[in-house]
Amino acid sequence: MLAAFVVVLYALALPYLGLMGLAFVGLFVRGEERLTSRRPSVSVIVPAHDEERDLAPTLASLSAQDYPGDAEFVVVDDRSSDGTPDVIAAAAARDPRIRGVRVDAPDRRLAPKVNAVNHGIAASSGEIIVTSDADCRYPAGWLEGMIAHFAPGVTMVVGYVETTRRGGVHRFLHRFETIDWLSLMLVSRSLTRFGWKFASSANNQAYRRDAFEAAGGFGAIGRAPSGDEDLLTQRLGRLPGSRIVFASRPETRVLTQPVSDWRAFYLQRRRWVSRYHHPMHYHPGFLASIAVLGFQSVALSLAVVATPLAPELAPWVAALWLAEIAIEVGGVAIGARQLDRDDLVGPGLLAWAVLHPFFIASIVIGSLLKSGEWKAGADPYRRRWLQRRWRAWRRRVRIGPKRES
């Protein structure tokens, strides 16, 4: 029994170590840095639902952008019940580049946030579409830095996101969260450098309008919780000749607000994991990597907890756990120094690596027990998808005999 458990544990963990090894190698692969001096028109879309508290600083940060071309900031009020419309109106009065768009009712074909972004895209005209969130802050050169990456042939630019700036970490919670974000960004950057067009964050991404239209807009992926980020990246990546690049220069890094407490952090991550319960349209390789991360974390956590009861597990579990800690600490430390975040290297990084499998296991199990509260209506999305597949199968069954006759 113990031998079988060890086999399963290593069968799950070795692919994860392979993926982390690939991400580690990607740290040293030269990323595409072909920058262009062309500055096309840009539309920045910011969806906002009950964001009265955070929206004003975000809009002030957008107003500080020194982009030399034509730019518009379209803020989409997604059925807010607080003072969000007033914040938008006040900002628009100060800066003519800012204007508001109102969503009055949900769309049965699109998740609410995707619907808000879609409204913003429809109301805008920029050659390049940039999306962000209502609680973000931007360097003054953010917009120009992102657009500079649109060399010929580039369809989409995936931007770097962080929750603290250098020297701004004062609590272990925020150090843990920042390192966790950093690890996600480093993996995304490495995979993008290898040409794997899998993931992005809606906090900081940009894509060509003509590519978005050529892909058919959001289409069926718009029903999914991540239809405006990961799934959109994969959709645009399938276009013929599409190239997607990662922007991590200092001027392109977006700051999103850190969580307030551990409970909020856990609920946020549980919500993120819940979206993968609805796997339609995801790239199989992407889903496989997510599944490997989740299940190997659960298995390793169980193994660590069980070791005092089964001491013969100790050498196998210790070897695996130390290997994961080593590659995670080493990779994140190198990436942190590359991005001038060596303030994150130290005991906090080691603590993050030690706790990482337990944290992932807790949110995976938590998401299975109770899915995160997505406002996107993921269950109706899954139900509609299954209904469409059922109707298509029935049509094939009915047509089949007719063709034979």
C-alpha positions, 0 to 999 in steps of 0.5 A, a space after each residue: 500500500 505504501 509503495 503504491 502511494 509513493 508511486 502515485 506521489 512521484 507520478 504526480 510530482 515528477 511532471 510538476 518538477 519537469 514543468 518547473 524545470 522548464 520555467 527555470 530554463 525559461 529564465 535564461 531564454 532571451 525574450 523578444 525585445 523587438 520594440 517599435 516606435 509606432 504609436 497607434 491609437 489605443 483604447 483602455 477598457 476598465 470594467 468597474 462594478 461597485 468600485 467607488 472606493 478604489 476607482 478614483 486613484 485608478 483613474 488618476 493614475 490613467 490620467 497621468 499617462 504620457 502616451 504620445 498617440 491618441 488614447 481613450 480610457 473607457 470606464 464601464 460601469 457594470 450595474 454598480 449600486 454605489 457611487 461608481 458613476 459619480 466617480 467616473 463622471 468627475 474624472 471625465 470632467 477633468 480629463 476628456 480622454 476618460 468617458 463612461 459606458 453603462 451596462 444596464 442588464 446582464 447578457 445571457 451569452 457572456 459572463 458579466 465581466 466579459 460583457 462589461 469589457 465587450 461593451 467597452 470594446 464596442 464603444 471604443 475605436 482604438 487600434 490597440 485594445 488594452 484592458 485593466 481592472 478598477 483597482 490598479 495603479 500604473 507607471 506614467 510610461 505604462 501605456 507607451 511601454 506596452 504599445 512599444 512591444 507591438 512589433 510587426 506580427 505581434 498579436 497580443 502583449 501579456 503584461 506583468 502584474 504585482 501587488 507591491 512595489 520594491 520596499 513596500 512589503 511590511 507584512 508577511 501576508 503581503 510578502 507571501 502574496 507578492 512572491 506568489 504573484 511573482 512565481 505566476 508571472 515568471 512561469 507565464 513569462 517563461 512559457 510565453 518565451 517558449 511560444 506557449 500561448 496559454 495565460 494572461 492577466 486581465 489586469 494588464 494585457 493588450 491586443 490588436 483590434 483586428 486580431 480580436 475581430 478576426 478571432 470572432 470576438 469572445 465567442 463561446 469563451 465569453 461565457 467562461 469566468 476567464 473568457 477575457 484573459 487566459 481563454 482569450 490568450 489561447 483564442 488569439 494564439 490560435 490565429 495563423 501567424 499569431 505571436 504573443 509576447 510578455 512585457 516585464 520592463 519596469 514601465 509596463 508593470 501594473 500594481 494591483 491592490 493587495 488583499 486585506 487578510 488571509 481569509 480574503 487571500 484564500 477566497 480569492 485563490 479559491 475563486 481562481 481555482 474554481 474557474 478550472 472546474 469548467 474546462 471547456 475551451 481550455 488548451 489541453 496542455 494548460 489544463 494538464 499543467 493546472 491539474 498536475 500542480 493541484 493534485 501533486 500539492 494535495 498528494 505531497 501535503 497528505 504525504 507530509 502529514 502521514 509521515 509521522 504515522 508511516 516513518 518509512 515514507 520519510 526519505 521519499 517524502 523528504 527528497 521530493 519536498 526538498 527538491 520542490 523547495 530547491 527549484 522554487 526558491 532558486 527559480 523565484 530568487 533568480 527571477 526576482 533579481 532579474 526584475 529588481 525585486 531582490 528585496 523578496 529574496 530571504 527567509 520569506 521566500 523560503 517560508 513561501 516555498 515550504 508552505 506552497 504545497 499546503 496552500 495550493 492543496 487547501 484551495 484545491 480541496 476548498 474549491 471542490 467542497 465549495 466553488 468560489 463566488 464567481 459573478 460570471 455564472 459559470 454553472 449556467 455556462 457549463 449547463 448551456 455547453 452540455 445542452 449544445 453538445 447534446 443537441 448536436 449529438 441528437 442532430 447527428 443521430 437523426 441525420 445519420 440514418 437519412 444519409 444511409 437511406 
